[in-house]
Each structure stands twice: as C-alpha cells, then as structure tokens.
Amino acid sequence: MDGQVSAKGDVYSFGVVLLETFTGKKPTDTMFEGNLNLHQWVTKAFPDAVMDVLDPNIRNDVFFRREEDTARINKKPIQIEGLLVSIFHVALQCLKESPEERINMRNVVAQLKKIRNQLRASSNNATYTSYKPLLS
C-alpha cells in the first residue's frame, strides 16, 4: 500500500489480529527472524498442522477440560480442528498480498458468525464428529 488508509488495509490488519489471537504470537516475536514471519508460519501449517501453531493456552483449554467438565463431556474436542482451520482460513484470506484479492469485512463477519454458530450447535448437542472444515 502507499500509506493511504483504506478498508482493504483494515481487512489486512484484522487478519493479523486474528493470527495473533489464535497463535498467541505477535509479528514482532523473536522467533520470526530472517525470512520467516507470522503470516508465513501459519501458511506453512495450514491446513494440516493448525494445531501446531495454535496458542498453547487455547489448545490446553480445548483438550484438558476441568475435572467437573470431564464427567459430563467427552475429552475429545468438538470439531475443534475443523473450526480452527476455518478461522485460520478467514485470517489468511484477509492477508492476501494484493488488496484486490482480500476478502471484504462483510464476508469476514459472515464466515466468523457461521463458525460461531457451528461451535454453539456442536457444544449444545455434544456431538463429537470427525474433522470437517467449514470451508466451501
């Protein structure tokens, strides 16, 4: 970009925030030296190894539920890997190098709502199905 403020620049920034939120890493983290950056790190892991870049705090919360929860809930995550693939997919769509190729915020919101609704439905029904990303 040429220093101009734009909606597509905001979309890019939102993609960075999504990656920071779900990886627990900042773009300035010391692990990103040389040619590796946060975007590239996640792209390399996507889609098969998203659990490897997931913030350990989120991963632990998903896989190691508190004792009182384990009595009523199976320890397996509720379609969590598929949901995470979908979230990282949205973030990567925001981070396309060309602003014209980036998703617009209306579609970002729609996709994130779809993911949220899928999570709610899965949690309410306590269904433990296999990995199934929400991507079309």
C-alpha positions as a printed NumPy array, in Angstrom:
array([[  0.   ,   0.   ,   0.   ],
       [  1.064,   3.584,  -0.454],
       [  0.419,   4.864,   3.064],
       [ -3.237,   5.563,   2.353],
       [ -5.901,   4.425,   4.792],
       [ -8.342,   2.004,   3.184],
       [-10.897,  -0.653,   4.011],
       [ -8.623,  -3.269,   2.439],
       [ -5.816,  -2.158,   4.754],
       [ -8.169,  -2.581,   7.7  ],
       [ -9.007,  -6.074,   6.483],
       [ -5.3  ,  -6.902,   6.409],
       [ -4.865,  -5.587,   9.955],
       [ -7.832,  -7.646,  11.13 ],
       [ -6.192, -10.749,   9.647],
       [ -3.069, -10.02 ,  11.671],
       [ -5.188,  -9.623,  14.821],
       [ -6.874, -12.99 ,  14.156],
       [ -3.482, -14.677,  13.798],
       [ -2.196, -13.005,  16.963],
       [ -5.31 , -14.089,  18.858],
       [ -5.209, -17.724,  17.823],
       [ -1.441, -18.269,  17.766],
       [ -0.516, -16.207,  20.818],
       [  2.324, -14.735,  18.748],
       [  2.961, -11.164,  17.696],
       [  4.506, -10.34 ,  14.318],
       [  7.496,  -8.989,  16.261],
       [  8.09 , -12.245,  18.182],
       [ 11.764, -13.205,  18.299],
       [ 11.001, -16.498,  16.547],
       [ 10.297, -14.512,  13.367],
       [ 13.755, -13.702,  12.152],
       [ 15.2  , -13.797,   8.695],
       [ 12.649, -14.762,   6.068],
       [ 10.006, -16.157,   8.438],
       [  7.089, -14.037,   9.626],
       [  3.781, -14.758,  11.388],
       [  1.824, -14.968,   8.153],
       [  4.304, -17.39 ,   6.551],
       [  4.467, -19.53 ,   9.706],
       [  0.707, -20.026,   9.727],
       [  0.564, -20.509,   5.953],
       [  3.117, -23.331,   6.208],
       [  0.986, -25.039,   8.863],
       [ -2.306, -24.553,   7.03 ],
       [ -4.457, -26.634,   6.918],
       [ -2.947, -29.9  ,   8.15 ],
       [ -0.917, -28.618,  11.102],
       [ -3.007, -25.752,  12.518],
       [ -2.887, -27.378,  15.935],
       [  0.903, -26.857,  15.863],
       [  0.532, -23.07 ,  15.565],
       [ -2.423, -22.756,  17.924],
       [ -1.799, -20.812,  21.135],
       [ -0.942, -23.424,  23.796],
       [ -3.4  , -21.78 ,  26.195],
       [ -6.247, -22.352,  23.758],
       [ -5.047, -25.864,  22.977],
       [ -4.886, -26.751,  26.659],
       [ -8.336, -25.337,  27.282],
       [ -9.75 , -27.434,  24.462],
       [ -8.041, -30.716,  25.285],
       [ -7.712, -30.618,  29.039],
       [-11.067, -29.652,  30.458],
       [-11.516, -29.127,  34.175],
       [-12.392, -32.223,  36.194],
       [-16.018, -31.224,  36.72 ],
       [-16.463, -30.953,  32.958],
       [-14.956, -34.336,  32.151],
       [-17.775, -36.126,  33.948],
       [-20.345, -34.725,  31.512],
       [-18.241, -34.09 ,  28.407],
       [-16.057, -36.462,  26.448],
       [-12.416, -35.231,  26.442],
       [-12.354, -35.092,  22.64 ],
       [-12.646, -31.589,  21.186],
       [-15.925, -30.773,  19.49 ],
       [-14.956, -30.455,  15.81 ],
       [-12.369, -28.011,  17.072],
       [ -9.728, -28.685,  14.464],
       [-12.183, -28.043,  11.643],
       [-13.316, -24.831,  13.274],
       [ -9.725, -23.696,  13.704],
       [ -8.941, -24.452,  10.079],
       [-11.91 , -22.28 ,   9.162],
       [-10.753, -19.424,  11.408],
       [ -7.211, -19.546,  10.053],
       [ -8.651, -19.66 ,   6.521],
       [-10.514, -16.4  ,   7.183],
       [ -7.342, -14.808,   8.56 ],
       [ -5.312, -15.89 ,   5.543],
       [ -7.978, -14.505,   3.194],
       [ -7.557, -11.16 ,   4.974],
       [ -3.798, -11.289,   4.463],
       [ -3.681, -11.709,   0.698],
       [ -0.805,  -9.646,  -0.647],
       [ -2.928,  -7.896,  -3.237],
       [ -5.651,  -5.733,  -1.666],
       [ -7.983,  -6.639,  -4.532],
       [ -7.72 , -10.336,  -3.614],
       [ -8.608,  -9.797,   0.047],
       [-11.978, -10.781,   1.42 ],
       [-14.238,  -7.876,   2.407],
       [-15.262,  -7.324,   6.027],
       [-18.888,  -8.214,   5.342],
       [-17.761, -11.706,   4.279],
       [-15.324, -11.926,   7.202],
       [-18.187, -11.285,   9.612],
       [-20.452, -13.767,   7.82 ],
       [-17.812, -16.503,   7.92 ],
       [-16.951, -15.887,  11.575],
       [-20.656, -15.972,  12.503],
       [-21.007, -19.274,  10.657],
       [-18.063, -20.682,  12.627],
       [-19.511, -19.367,  15.904],
       [-22.909, -20.89 ,  15.144],
       [-21.328, -24.233,  14.268],
       [-19.416, -24.199,  17.554],
       [-22.562, -23.376,  19.508],
       [-24.55 , -26.104,  17.781],
       [-21.809, -28.645,  18.369],
       [-21.468, -27.671,  22.021],
       [-25.214, -27.752,  22.653],
       [-25.649, -31.132,  21.006],
       [-22.394, -32.514,  22.439],
       [-21.645, -34.124,  19.111],
       [-18.149, -35.451,  18.64 ],
       [-17.724, -35.816,  14.946],
       [-14.636, -36.143,  12.851],
       [-12.68 , -33.223,  11.483],
       [-14.808, -31.361,   8.965],
       [-13.758, -27.828,   7.981],
       [-16.498, -25.31 ,   7.307],
       [-14.854, -24.036,   4.156],
       [-16.823, -24.148,   0.97 ]])
